[in-house]
Amino acid sequence: MSLSAGSRLGPCEILGPLGAGGMGEVYRARDERLGRDVAITVLPEAVTAHTGYRAARSDALKESRLERAASRTRRVTNKAG
């Protein structure tokens, strides 16, 4: 799946390619919800169809949510300093 500049993937606008390799293609994008640039990796179907991938993806999403919550806590805590 190749993405072109200006196309959209969820809340993100693709700005351009960053690189490609055995695990997929990486694109620079602008996340409109977060108001910042992000990197998006598009994985080949052979990778995403593997059952181990699904478990790893679930774990990564949980970890990301925890890190986001911790980041918010640090910002609020550091404001008083």
ABEGO torsion letter per residue (X at the ends): XBBBBGBBBEABBBAEBAEBBAAEBBBBBBBAAAGBBBBBBBBBAAAAABAAAAAAAAAAAAAAAAAAAAAAAAAAAAAAX
